């Protein structure tokens, strides 16, 4: 397959597109792979049109994307002398990944488990260059649900099979004696919970109508459900895996090879934005809402960005979301181990041959973020250990 006009670097060949169509359709819970594949091939062969911007960013309307959105909205990209178009909003992870694979956008924030999927299931030559944030996700339940055991025999929505939300939700279910299942009617007597993939924007209406009993997703959808009185916050996912990464910044290896200075400038801007967000969370929330990057009620966005919850260990209150850029190798290794125990409706055999301790250096390129951290005050300025190592904490 030839390159589409205006594209930078070769597109996936037809065989890769076939693999991608099937994998993304399954990963997104699509009705059928054929429709997703048709959309993917159409996108791959369509011209990008007249380029008015040098770099294009794709995102979902969640607080996970805040560093990239604030970097655009508050001028951090401009200070790096980068020409970055207004970030393009997508409504589902599958459509975001399709746009990235077909070079319609150059940089995306993506669920870390989905980044593993892109590289090892689809074979895309992609690299994680930094973390967008830590935490930021939660389990939200219907108002009449007061304990996890009540979810038996019901459906619970997740944003994607290969999401940290699904992985950590399943740990919570199992810890409470419940069994997660896919494409199987749930049974209260058997203690099973059916997981269903749903777009984040559909979760609040589904909870309100009672078609699901709970959902797990990024903010501000959890805060939005509480604000509308249709749900209550059961727990933050950070209580399950402390300081876990959810979304990461992903680029094509081709961009790294051909334009390393551009990648460095993008990461520098994002790290500077993370520091800016941490210094004034309310101002960051105002940018996200005021410039319509996140089309949700401003109050929900503000709660998501500024809110805290009690620390179950008795320490200081915990932020709902934090912004740390360094991709710890220990996290990547543990993530692969957790993915192996997670129920998904899709391909899992690829995990059998992966060395948890080895894939970090294949999937992650931390040269740019290390440089950015050094330029912005060192690890301590970003709340990171000086050694840039840590021990993963799961309950």
C-alpha positions as CSV (number, residue, x, y, z in Angstrom):
1,X,0.0,0.0,0.0
2,X,1.4,3.4,-0.9
3,X,1.7,6.3,1.5
4,X,-1.3,8.6,1.7
5,X,-0.6,12.2,0.4
6,X,0.9,14.3,3.1
7,X,1.7,11.4,5.4
8,X,5.1,11.4,7.1
9,X,6.6,7.9,6.9
10,X,5.2,4.7,5.6
11,X,1.7,3.6,6.6
12,X,1.1,0.0,7.8
13,X,1.0,-2.5,4.9
14,X,-2.3,-4.2,4.1
15,X,-1.6,-7.3,6.2
16,X,-0.9,-5.0,9.2
17,X,-4.1,-3.2,8.5
18,X,-6.0,-6.4,8.5
19,X,-4.5,-7.3,11.9
20,X,-5.2,-3.9,13.2
21,X,-8.8,-3.9,12.1
22,X,-9.5,-7.1,13.9
23,X,-7.6,-6.3,17.0
24,X,-9.0,-2.8,17.4
25,X,-12.5,-4.0,16.8
26,X,-12.2,-6.7,19.5
27,X,-10.4,-4.3,21.8
28,X,-13.2,-1.7,21.5
29,X,-16.0,-4.2,21.8
30,X,-17.2,-3.3,18.3
31,X,-20.2,-5.0,16.8
32,X,-18.1,-6.4,14.0
33,X,-14.6,-6.4,12.7
34,X,-15.6,-5.7,9.1
35,X,-17.0,-2.3,9.8
36,X,-14.0,-1.3,11.8
37,X,-11.6,-2.6,9.2
38,X,-13.5,-0.7,6.4
39,X,-13.1,2.5,8.4
40,X,-9.5,1.8,9.0
41,X,-8.6,1.1,5.4
42,X,-10.6,4.2,4.3
43,X,-8.7,6.4,6.8
44,X,-5.4,4.9,5.7
45,X,-5.9,5.6,2.0
46,X,-7.5,9.0,2.4
47,X,-5.4,12.2,1.9
48,X,-4.6,14.1,5.0
49,X,-5.4,17.3,3.1
50,X,-3.6,20.6,3.1
51,X,-1.3,20.6,6.2
52,X,-1.6,23.9,8.2
53,X,0.0,22.5,11.3
54,X,3.2,20.7,11.8
55,X,2.2,18.3,14.6
56,X,-1.3,17.0,15.2
57,X,-2.4,15.5,18.6
58,X,-5.3,13.2,19.2
59,X,-7.1,12.7,22.5
60,X,-10.2,11.5,24.4
61,X,-12.1,14.2,26.4
62,X,-10.7,13.0,29.8
63,X,-8.4,14.6,32.4
64,X,-5.8,12.1,31.4
65,X,-5.0,14.2,28.4
66,X,-4.6,17.4,30.6
67,X,-0.8,17.9,30.1
68,X,-1.1,17.8,26.3
69,X,-4.2,20.0,26.3
70,X,-2.8,22.6,28.7
71,X,0.5,22.6,26.8
72,X,-1.6,23.7,23.8
73,X,-4.0,26.0,25.6
74,X,-1.4,27.8,27.8
75,X,1.3,28.3,25.2
76,X,3.8,25.7,26.3
77,X,4.2,24.4,22.7
78,X,4.6,27.9,21.4
79,X,7.4,28.5,23.8
80,X,9.2,25.5,22.3
81,X,8.7,27.1,18.9
82,X,6.4,24.2,17.9
83,X,3.5,24.6,15.4
84,X,0.9,22.3,17.0
85,X,-2.7,22.3,15.8
86,X,-5.6,22.3,18.1
87,X,-5.8,18.8,19.6
88,X,-8.4,16.6,17.8
89,X,-11.1,15.1,20.0
90,X,-12.0,11.4,19.6
91,X,-14.9,9.7,21.3
92,X,-13.5,6.2,21.5
93,X,-10.1,4.5,22.0
94,X,-10.5,2.5,18.8
95,X,-11.1,5.6,16.6
96,X,-8.1,7.3,18.3
97,X,-5.8,4.4,17.6
98,X,-7.0,4.1,14.0
99,X,-6.2,7.8,13.4
100,X,-2.8,7.3,15.0
101,X,-1.9,4.1,13.1
102,X,-2.9,5.7,9.8
103,X,-0.9,8.9,10.6
104,X,-3.9,11.2,10.7
105,X,-2.5,12.4,14.0
106,X,1.2,12.3,15.1
107,X,1.0,12.0,18.9
108,X,-1.6,10.6,21.2
109,X,-2.3,9.9,24.9
110,X,-3.1,6.2,25.2
111,X,-4.0,3.6,27.8
112,X,-0.7,2.0,28.7
113,X,-2.0,-1.6,28.2
114,X,-3.3,-0.5,24.8
115,X,0.2,0.6,23.9
116,X,1.4,-2.9,24.7
117,X,-1.4,-4.2,22.4
118,X,-0.4,-1.9,19.6
119,X,3.2,-3.1,19.6
120,X,2.8,-6.8,20.3
121,X,-0.5,-7.7,18.8
122,X,-0.7,-5.3,15.8
123,X,3.1,-5.0,15.3
124,X,3.1,-1.2,15.2
125,X,6.5,0.4,15.6
126,X,5.5,2.8,18.4
127,X,7.2,4.1,21.5
128,X,6.0,5.5,24.8
129,X,8.0,8.6,25.5
130,X,6.5,9.7,28.8
131,X,3.6,9.3,31.2
132,X,0.8,11.8,31.0
133,X,-0.4,11.3,34.6
134,X,-0.9,8.9,37.5
135,X,-4.2,8.0,39.0
136,X,-7.2,9.8,37.7
137,X,-9.6,6.8,37.4
138,X,-12.3,5.5,39.8
139,X,-15.1,3.0,40.2
140,X,-18.5,4.7,40.2
141,X,-21.5,2.8,41.4
142,X,-25.3,3.3,41.3
143,X,-26.6,5.2,44.3
144,X,-28.1,2.1,45.9
145,X,-24.8,0.1,45.7
146,X,-22.9,0.4,49.0
147,X,-20.6,-2.6,48.7
148,X,-18.9,-4.5,45.9
149,X,-20.7,-7.7,46.6
150,X,-23.9,-6.1,45.3
151,X,-22.5,-6.0,41.8
152,X,-22.9,-9.8,41.5
153,X,-25.3,-10.7,38.7
154,X,-25.0,-7.3,37.0
155,X,-23.1,-5.6,34.2
156,X,-20.3,-3.2,34.8
157,X,-18.9,-0.9,32.1
158,X,-15.2,-0.5,31.3
159,X,-13.6,1.8,28.7
160,X,-11.6,-1.0,27.0
161,X,-10.4,-4.5,27.5
162,X,-6.8,-3.4,27.6
163,X,-7.2,-0.6,30.0
164,X,-5.8,-0.1,33.5
165,X,-9.4,0.4,34.6
166,X,-10.3,-3.2,33.6
167,X,-7.2,-4.6,35.2
168,X,-7.7,-2.9,38.5
169,X,-11.5,-3.4,38.6
170,X,-11.0,-7.1,38.2
171,X,-8.6,-7.1,41.2
172,X,-11.3,-5.4,43.3
173,X,-14.0,-7.9,42.1
174,X,-11.8,-10.9,43.0
175,X,-10.8,-9.5,46.3
176,X,-14.5,-9.4,47.1
177,X,-15.2,-12.9,46.0
178,X,-16.7,-12.1,42.6
179,X,-15.7,-13.4,39.2
180,X,-15.4,-11.2,36.1
181,X,-16.8,-12.6,32.9
182,X,-17.0,-11.5,29.2
183,X,-19.8,-12.2,26.8
184,X,-21.6,-14.3,29.4
185,X,-24.8,-13.5,31.3
186,X,-23.9,-12.6,34.9
187,X,-25.3,-14.7,37.8
188,X,-25.9,-13.4,41.2
189,X,-25.9,-16.9,42.7
190,X,-22.6,-17.7,41.0
191,X,-21.1,-14.3,42.0
192,X,-20.3,-13.3,38.4
193,X,-20.1,-9.8,36.9
194,X,-20.3,-9.3,33.2
195,X,-17.9,-6.6,31.9
196,X,-19.0,-4.6,28.9
197,X,-17.0,-2.1,26.9
198,X,-18.6,1.3,26.6
199,X,-17.5,4.7,25.5
200,X,-17.0,7.0,28.4
201,X,-19.6,9.5,27.3
202,X,-22.2,6.7,27.3
203,X,-21.5,5.5,30.9
204,X,-23.3,8.2,32.8
205,X,-26.6,7.7,30.8
206,X,-26.3,3.9,31.2
207,X,-25.9,4.2,34.9
208,X,-28.8,6.6,35.1
209,X,-31.1,4.2,33.3
210,X,-30.0,1.1,35.3
211,X,-28.6,-0.8,32.4
212,X,-25.3,-1.1,34.3
213,X,-24.7,-1.1,38.0
214,X,-21.3,0.6,37.9
215,X,-18.5,1.8,35.7
216,X,-14.8,2.4,35.9
217,X,-13.3,5.1,33.8
218,X,-11.2,8.3,33.9
219,X,-12.5,11.6,35.2
220,X,-14.3,13.8,34.7
221,X,-17.0,11.2,34.1
222,X,-16.9,9.9,37.7
223,X,-17.2,13.4,39.0
224,X,-19.9,14.0,36.4
225,X,-22.0,11.1,37.6
226,X,-21.8,12.3,41.2
227,X,-22.7,15.8,40.2
228,X,-25.8,14.6,38.3
229,X,-26.9,12.5,41.3
230,X,-26.9,9.3,39.3
231,X,-23.9,7.6,40.9
232,X,-21.5,7.7,43.9
233,X,-17.8,7.4,44.0
234,X,-16.9,4.0,45.4
235,X,-13.1,4.2,45.3
236,X,-10.2,5.7,43.3
237,X,-8.2,3.2,41.3
238,X,-5.1,4.7,42.9
239,X,-6.2,2.9,46.1
240,X,-5.7,-0.4,44.2
241,X,-2.3,0.4,42.6
242,X,-0.6,3.4,44.1
243,X,0.6,6.0,41.6
244,X,-0.1,3.8,38.6
245,X,0.1,5.1,35.1
246,X,-3.1,5.2,33.1
247,X,-2.4,7.2,29.9
248,X,1.0,7.6,28.3
249,X,2.3,9.7,25.5
250,X,2.9,7.6,22.3
251,X,4.6,8.4,19.0
252,X,5.8,6.5,16.0
253,X,9.4,5.4,16.0
254,X,9.7,7.1,12.6
255,X,9.1,10.5,14.2
256,X,11.8,9.8,16.7
257,X,14.2,8.7,14.0
258,X,13.5,11.5,11.6
259,X,12.8,14.4,14.0
260,X,14.3,13.8,17.5
261,X,14.5,17.5,18.2
262,X,10.7,17.8,17.7
263,X,10.0,14.9,20.0
264,X,12.3,16.4,22.6
265,X,10.4,19.8,22.3
266,X,7.0,18.0,22.6
267,X,8.1,16.2,25.8
268,X,9.7,19.4,27.2
269,X,6.4,21.2,26.7
270,X,4.3,18.5,28.3
271,X,6.6,18.2,31.3
272,X,6.4,22.0,31.7
273,X,2.6,21.8,31.5
274,X,2.6,19.1,34.2
275,X,4.5,21.4,36.5
276,X,2.1,24.3,35.6
277,X,-0.9,22.1,36.4
278,X,0.5,21.0,39.7
279,X,1.2,24.6,40.7
280,X,-2.3,25.8,39.9
281,X,-4.9,23.0,39.4
282,X,-7.9,25.4,39.3
283,X,-6.3,27.4,36.5
284,X,-5.6,24.3,34.6
285,X,-9.2,23.2,35.0
286,X,-10.4,26.6,33.8
287,X,-8.3,26.1,30.6
288,X,-9.7,22.6,30.0
289,X,-13.2,23.9,30.3
290,X,-12.9,27.5,29.1
291,X,-11.2,26.5,25.9
292,X,-13.7,23.6,25.4
293,X,-11.0,20.8,25.4
294,X,-13.2,18.9,27.8
295,X,-16.9,19.4,26.9
296,X,-18.2,18.4,30.3
297,X,-19.7,20.6,33.1
298,X,-16.9,22.9,34.4
299,X,-17.7,21.9,38.0
300,X,-17.1,18.2,37.2
301,X,-13.8,19.1,35.5
302,X,-12.7,21.3,38.5
303,X,-13.5,18.5,41.0
304,X,-11.6,16.0,38.9
305,X,-8.5,18.2,38.7
306,X,-8.6,19.7,42.2
307,X,-10.4,17.1,44.4
308,X,-8.8,15.0,47.1
309,X,-9.9,11.9,49.0
310,X,-8.8,10.5,52.4
311,X,-5.8,8.3,52.3
312,X,-6.9,4.8,53.4
313,X,-3.5,4.4,55.0
314,X,-4.0,7.4,57.3
315,X,-1.7,9.7,55.4
316,X,-2.4,13.1,53.9
317,X,-5.4,13.4,51.5
318,X,-4.8,12.0,48.1
319,X,-5.3,13.9,44.9
320,X,-7.7,12.4,42.4
321,X,-5.1,12.7,39.7
322,X,-1.4,13.6,39.7
323,X,1.1,14.4,37.0
324,X,4.4,12.6,37.0
325,X,6.1,12.1,33.6
326,X,8.7,9.3,34.2
327,X,7.9,5.8,32.9
328,X,9.2,3.5,35.6
329,X,10.4,0.1,34.3
330,X,9.0,-1.6,37.4
331,X,5.5,-0.5,36.4
332,X,5.9,-1.8,32.8
333,X,7.0,-5.2,34.1
334,X,4.2,-5.4,36.7
335,X,1.7,-4.3,34.1
336,X,2.5,-7.3,31.9
337,X,2.1,-9.6,34.9
338,X,-1.3,-8.1,35.7
339,X,-2.4,-8.3,32.0
340,X,-1.8,-12.0,32.1
341,X,-4.4,-12.5,34.9
342,X,-7.0,-10.2,33.3
343,X,-10.2,-11.4,31.6
344,X,-10.6,-9.9,28.1
345,X,-12.7,-10.6,25.1
346,X,-9.8,-10.8,22.7
347,X,-6.3,-12.1,21.9
348,X,-4.2,-12.9,24.9
349,X,-1.7,-15.4,23.6
350,X,0.8,-12.7,22.7
351,X,1.4,-12.2,26.5
352,X,2.8,-15.8,26.8
353,X,6.0,-14.9,25.1
354,X,6.6,-11.5,26.7
355,X,9.3,-11.1,29.3
356,X,7.9,-8.7,31.8
357,X,11.3,-7.4,32.7
358,X,12.4,-7.0,29.1
359,X,9.6,-5.3,27.2
360,X,10.1,-1.9,28.8
361,X,13.2,-1.2,26.7
362,X,11.4,-2.3,23.6
363,X,8.3,-0.3,24.2
364,X,9.6,2.8,26.1
365,X,12.1,5.4,25.0
366,X,12.8,7.5,28.1
367,X,15.7,9.6,26.7
368,X,13.5,12.6,26.0
369,X,11.7,12.6,29.3
370,X,14.9,12.2,31.3
371,X,16.3,15.3,29.5
372,X,13.1,17.2,30.1
373,X,13.1,16.3,33.8
374,X,16.7,17.5,34.1
375,X,15.8,20.8,32.4
376,X,12.8,21.4,34.7
377,X,14.4,21.2,38.1
378,X,15.3,17.5,38.4
379,X,13.2,14.6,39.8
380,X,12.4,16.3,43.1
381,X,10.6,19.2,41.3
382,X,8.2,16.6,39.7
383,X,7.7,14.6,42.9
384,X,9.9,11.8,41.7
385,X,12.6,9.8,43.5
386,X,16.2,10.9,42.7
387,X,17.0,7.4,41.6
388,X,14.1,7.2,39.2
389,X,13.3,3.8,40.5
390,X,10.5,2.6,42.7
391,X,8.7,-0.5,44.2
392,X,5.2,-1.1,42.9
393,X,2.4,-1.1,45.5
394,X,-0.8,-3.1,44.8
395,X,-3.5,-4.2,47.2
